[in-house]
Amino acid sequence: MKRLLQDIELDDLGLALRGANKEVTDHLLGMFSTNMKRDIEDILKGKPRPLSEVMEAQRKIMDVVHKLREKGEIVLSKDKSERYV
C-alpha cells in the first residue's frame, strides 16, 4: 500500500472510494494514519461528484496498480480464495 500511495493522488483515492462498498472503504481506511484517514474521509464527505469522475479516479488508480505489478514493484495475491475489489 505504501508503494501504491507514492504514485496516486490522495484526492483520486478518496474519490474512487466513493464508488466502493462500505466494507472495502472501512478496510482501506483502517490501513492509514489518523491524519491521512481524516483527509480521505473529508473527500468522501465532500460535495456530490458525477459518477464519471468517480469512475475516472478508479481507472487512474487501477492503471497505476497494473503498471507497478508489471514492473514487479507490487505483488497481488494469487490465492483464489482472496476477493479482489
C-alpha positions as CSV (number, residue, x, y, z in Angstrom):
1,M,0.0,0.0,0.0
2,K,2.9,2.4,0.8
3,R,4.3,1.9,-2.7
4,L,1.0,2.5,-4.3
5,L,0.4,5.7,-2.4
6,Q,3.6,7.1,-3.7
7,D,2.1,7.1,-7.3
8,I,-1.5,8.1,-6.7
9,E,-3.2,11.3,-5.6
10,L,-5.0,11.3,-2.3
11,D,-7.9,13.1,-4.0
12,D,-8.2,10.3,-6.5
13,L,-8.2,7.7,-3.8
14,G,-10.9,9.5,-1.8
15,L,-13.0,10.0,-4.9
16,A,-12.5,6.4,-6.0
17,L,-13.7,5.1,-2.7
18,R,-17.0,6.8,-3.2
19,G,-17.8,4.0,-5.6
20,A,-16.7,1.3,-3.2
21,N,-18.8,-0.6,-0.7
22,K,-18.5,0.2,3.0
23,E,-16.6,-3.0,3.8
24,V,-13.8,-2.1,1.3
25,T,-13.7,1.6,2.4
26,D,-13.5,0.7,6.1
27,H,-10.8,-1.9,5.4
28,L,-8.7,0.6,3.5
29,L,-9.2,3.4,5.9
30,G,-8.1,1.1,8.7
31,M,-4.6,0.9,7.0
32,F,-3.9,4.7,7.1
33,S,-2.6,7.0,9.7
34,T,-5.1,9.2,11.6
35,N,-4.2,12.3,9.5
36,M,-4.4,10.5,6.2
37,K,-7.6,8.8,7.2
38,R,-9.1,12.2,8.1
39,D,-8.1,13.7,4.8
40,I,-9.7,10.8,2.8
41,E,-12.9,11.0,4.9
42,D,-13.1,14.7,4.1
43,I,-13.0,13.8,0.4
44,L,-15.6,11.1,0.9
45,K,-17.9,13.5,2.7
46,G,-17.4,16.3,0.2
47,K,-19.9,17.7,-2.2
48,P,-21.5,15.2,-4.6
49,R,-19.5,14.5,-7.7
50,P,-20.5,12.9,-11.0
51,L,-20.2,9.2,-11.3
52,S,-17.9,9.7,-14.3
53,E,-15.4,11.5,-12.1
54,V,-15.5,8.6,-9.6
55,M,-15.0,6.0,-12.3
56,E,-12.1,8.1,-13.8
57,A,-10.4,8.2,-10.4
58,Q,-10.8,4.4,-10.1
59,R,-9.4,3.9,-13.6
60,K,-6.4,6.1,-12.7
61,I,-5.6,4.0,-9.6
62,M,-6.0,0.7,-11.5
63,D,-3.7,2.0,-14.2
64,V,-1.1,2.6,-11.5
65,V,-1.7,-0.8,-9.9
66,H,-1.2,-2.6,-13.3
67,K,1.9,-0.6,-14.1
68,L,3.5,-1.4,-10.7
69,R,2.6,-5.0,-11.0
70,E,4.1,-5.3,-14.5
71,K,7.3,-3.7,-13.1
72,G,7.3,-6.2,-10.2
73,E,7.1,-3.4,-7.6
74,I,3.9,-4.8,-6.1
75,V,2.5,-8.3,-5.9
76,L,-1.1,-9.2,-6.0
77,S,-2.1,-12.3,-4.1
78,K,-2.6,-15.3,-6.3
79,D,-4.7,-17.1,-3.6
80,K,-8.0,-18.0,-5.4
81,S,-10.0,-17.6,-2.1
82,E,-8.9,-13.9,-2.0
83,R,-11.5,-11.4,-3.3
84,Y,-10.3,-8.6,-5.4
85,V,-12.2,-5.3,-5.5
